Amino acid sequence: MLYVVPTPVGNLEDMTLRAIRILREADLILAEDTRTSSILLHHFDIHTPLESYHKYNEHDKVAQIADRLLSGEQMALISDAGTPGISDPGFLIVRECARRGVEVQCLPGPTAVIPALVSSGIPCDRFVFEGFLPQKKGRQTRLAALADEERTMVFYESPYRVLKALEQFAQTFGEERQMAACREISKVHEETVRGTIPEVRAHFEQQAPKGEFVLVVAGKEPAPRTKNKYNKYQKSDNDN
């Protein structure tokens, strides 16, 4: 069995009782950064062995880990914060387990996407998660492809590129587009700034961006439907 275990994005009280139990009972914990995870495990008095599993070694380790799981080991996969696989390592090993018939269970738990989306004040019934934009090559292409997106859009961004992202958002989506910038979710200095894209950018020009950001941008307003001036109740060819 492979357990995918979310860990707190900020407040350690967000750790679930089930997650603590699974981490204690596993034969091995696969951790994105063993130094970061050691702090979490020490806090909850968890003594399960740790092994590094991150984006630089996951391709090399996937087959070996799957072999060990098939031999009967129970493993838990964690990232530095949040749910593994969401802009973090995890997809490759889950796919390999599914291919080989190894059972995978993903525990519900912390992720930065949903709290930011819900607290943004922007419609959250339909949304698209874009994760991190490319730093250089492909960045403008990705944004251009979203110019007509009508669903709410959610992005992750580094504090070092927030102002650049907001400038590009204004150019792509228009200066009247509503958005929210959520930072340091579930931490002491959690903050949500709402407004038009230029208003949010002006805020962070005055206060330097700090911490991890989730940027929530309203989708494009759908074009109004036009009525058939001759017969607005005209049936389509497929109607009976």
N, C-alpha and C positions, 0 to 999 in steps of 0.2 A: 504494500500500500504506500502511495505517495500522498502526503497531506500538504496542501498549499495553505499556509497559515499567514493571514494578515497580521501585521504588528502596528502599534500606534504611530500615527503621523506626528504626534505631539505629546499630548497628555498620556502618561502611562496608565491612567485609570481606564483608558479606552480598550485595554487588553481584556479579552473575554476569558471567562473561567475555562471554557472548552479549549481555547488556544493554549492556555497554560498547561492543562492536562496533557494535550497531545504532545507538546514540546518535552514534557517530562517523560512520557512513555516511549517516545521514538528511540530507535537505535542510533540515529544520526540526524543532525540538523545541518542542512545545506544553507549557508548564509552568504549574502552578497559581500559583506565586510565583517569578518569574524571579530574585529576589534569593536565595531559598533554593536554587533549583536551580543557580545560578551557582557556589555553594560546592562542590556535588557535582561539577559538570562540571570545575571547576578542579582538584579533587583527582585526577580520572582523566584529566586532560590532554585534555579534549574541547572542541572549538572550534566546534561546530555552532551556528548562529544560534538564538536563543530567541525565543518569542513567548508572551505571557500568554494563558492559557485557564483561566478559573476560573468559579465559580458565578454571578458577577455579569455575565459577558459571554458565557457559552457559548451562550445562546439567540440572540444577535446574530451569533455567529461560525460557527455550525454550517454554514450553507449555503455560506458563503465558503470554509471549509476543505474541505468536500466537493468543491466546484468545483475547487479547486487539486489535490486528490488525483486527481480524474478527469482532470486535464490531464497527469498523470504524475509529480507530486512524491511523494517518499517522506517520510513524517512519523512522528515518534515522540511519543507522549503520555505524560507523566509527571505525578505529583502530588508534593506536598511529601514524602511518605513512604508506602511501601506500594504497593498495586496500585490504579491509577486505576479509578474506578467503584464501589469499595467504600467507601461514605460519602465519596466524593470525586467531582469532575467526571469524566465519561467516558461515561456511559450515552448521552447525547444524540448525541454524535458517532459512537459505534459503531452506534447504531440507524440514523442517517442514512446511514452508509457501507453498512450492510447493505441498506437500501432502494434505494440507487443502484447497487449492485453493485460497490462498492469493497471489495477484499479487506482483511480485518482479521486480524492475528495478535496474540494476547496471550501474552507470555512468562510462563512460570512464575517465581515469585519471592516476595519478602518480602510478608507481610501479618501484621497483629497477631492476627487471629482464630485461626488454627490453632495457633501456639505457645501462646497462652493456654489454648485448649481442651484441648490435649494435656497440658500441665503442670498443669492444674487438679486432676487426680485424680478428676474427675467423668466419667461415661460419655460417650464422644465418638463412638460409632458412629452415633448419630442426634442431630442438633442443629438449632436454628433460630437464624439470625443476625438480630437486631433492630436493629443499628446504634445510632444515637443516639436516645434517647427524645425526644419533643417537650419543649421547655423549659417550656412553660406549658400552652397550650390543647391538649387531647387526650392529655395525659400519663397521667392516671388512666384514661381510656378504653382506651388501649393496654395498660396493665398489667392491667386487669380482663379484657381479652380473652385474656390469657395465663394466667389463674389456674388453668385446668385443663390447660395444656400439659404433656404427658408427656415431650417431648424436652428435652434440655439446652438452655438459652437463653443466648445470648451477646449482650452489650450493650457499646457504647462509651460512655464517660462522661468529662466534664470533671472535673478535680480539684475545681472549685468546686461541683459538684453531687453528688459521690460520697456524702456523708453523707445528703443528702436522698434520693438513689436507694436507699440501703440501708434507710433508714427506711420508704420506700414498699414495698420488696421484702418486708420483714418483715410489713407490714400486708396485702399481697396474697397472698404465698406461704406465710406462716406462719413463726414464729420457729425451727422445727426444721429448716427447709430448708437443705441444705448448699450452699455456694458457694465460689468462689475469686475474689479480686480480684488482678489481675495489672497491674503498672504498670511503665513504663519498659522495655518489652520490648526486648531486645538492646542495652540501654545499660548504663552503668557501675553504676547504682543499681537494676538490675532486681530486682523483688521480687514474690513470690506469697504471699498470705495466704489460708489455707484455714480453713474452719470453718462453723459455723452463721451465718446472716445477722447476728444480734446480736453474735456473737463477732468477726466481721470488722469490724463497725461500731465496736465498742469499741476495736479496734486503731487505727483511724484517728481516733478521738476523742482518743487519746493521742498519736498521731503525725500531724500535719497532712498531708492528702493532697497529694502533689506529683507532677507528671508526667501523662502520658496513661494512662488506665485502660481495661482490658477486664474486665468483670464476667461471670463464668460462674456460672450458677445451675442447680442440678439441677432436672429436670422433676418434675412431680407423680407420686407412686407410683401405678401403675395399680390400679384396684379389683380385689380378688381374685375369681377366677371361682367361681361357685357351681355345684355339681353338681346334676343332676337326680336327686332322691332316689328317683324311681321307676325310671328307666332311664337311667343316665349314658352309655350307649353308643347312645342313641336317634339314628337318622339324621335329617338334615334332609330337607325335601321335595325338595331339589335333588340329594340323593345317589342313586346308582344301586345 
